[in-house]
Amino acid sequence: MTSVALLGQILDHANRADPYPLYAELRRTPVVRDESGPYLVSTYWEIHSLLHDPRVSSDIRNLAPEAKTAPRIEDPDLPPSFIRLDPPDHDRLRRLIMRTYGPPRSPRRVYGLRGEISGIVSGLIDRFQGRDRIDLVDDFSYPFPVTVICRLLGVPQEDEQRFHGWADTVATAIEPPVGTPEEQQAHWRAIREAHHQLADYLSGLIEQRRRAPREDMISALATDRGADESPMSLPEMLSNLTLLLIAGHETTVNLITNGMLTLLRHPDTLKQLRADPDLVIPLVEELLRFEPPVQLLPERTTLDDIEIAGTTIPQGASLWLVPASGNRDPQRFPEPDRFIPDRPDNQHFGFGTGIHNCIGSPLARLEAQAALAELVRRLDNPRLVEDPPPYRHNAVLRGPQHLPIAFDGLSR
């Protein structure tokens, strides 16, 4: 058993642009305890095993008192969302959400958004007219998914701008606090106030939809009386709708931005995609492996002693899984550091696996496919202004803070 100090280097912003050499070093010992306390698991099959192991808990209340954990980004005045719970509570809430979001009760809710998604993408790109440079994050990747989430949930278009503002503020909770202690306190006060305003707004919208349901997800949740289980309480709805907003937004921002960055670094692949738009389907899967928006899963713990890869992880330990490292494991993926857009057998961890497999994956795939195919089609001679670009501070949800792109014009 080896104690290492790699976690501090992985979390160090200086290594955000390219953490993959650190992951390669971490994989030399599949399960290792970092000197700061958490157990790190970095190889594909060990991560896969633990994500399917019922002895691994997502509920931080099961952590031993001395174990360190990442700060909670959810509203402390609301119950945990379903991704921070274990069965049976997790299963009940996930089933209720899936009843309104996907098969079997609502099989076309996401698929039915394809036309709107295409229209939103085209509208955002149309705004580039007359320009020769954009910041992909500010001008496209950031506004696009939050607009889609608003349409999915049923937020009226006249309220979308307010919703964007709350989403922007609440989402900053995933970033490490910076500045003086006073500035950090002001930062957390702003986040808490945005949580409260968002909860008040959603509460009113839920009540409206109970009285006059529409064809949207909030209406479906508000009027669902449950089948074999009790329906969601209002606090549970608020907690899980906020989760859908943040998770559905932040990860997609990074997926699209990382995707365009990767394509601009691989101009031959960009040309391939322009010539064959159907390539975008396997290409997005390879992006999810090669540059996944979720790099680390830090909030896990063990309900019992677990022996894996010759190491015993004790009950109550802080457990950090590193799916971005597993996605580059040469024991699972041939030539793992090569971007191969039509890679076969690409069972990546981009959306996790097991009971916590991302419920938003169908929507995220549609968004990324529509965005990347259209950006590549319409931007004439796109090129990076700087490489590497500046990265956000967050190591869990890794992506550029800005991505300046120069181009020669727009195609119709």
Secondary structure, DSSP 8 states (H G I E B T S, - for coil): --EE-HHHHHHSGGGTT--HHHHHHHTTSSEEEETTS-EEE-SHHHHHHHHT-TTEE--GGGS-TT-------S-TTS---GGG--TTHHHHHHHHHHHHHSTTTSTTTTGGGHHHHHHHHHHHHHTTTT-SEEEHIIIIITHHHHHHHHHHHT--GGGHHHHHHHHHHHHGGGS---S-HHHHHHHHHHHHHHHHHHHHHHHHHHHHHHHS--SSHHHHHHH---SSS----HHHHHHHHHHHHHHHHHHHHHHHHHHHHHHHH-HHHHHHHHH-GGGHHHHHHHHHHHS-SB--EEEEEESS-EEETTEEE-TT-EEEE-HHHHTT-TTTSSSTTS--TT-SS---STT--GGG--TTHHHHHHHHHHHHHHHHHHEES-EESSSS--B-S-SSB--BS--EEE-SEE--
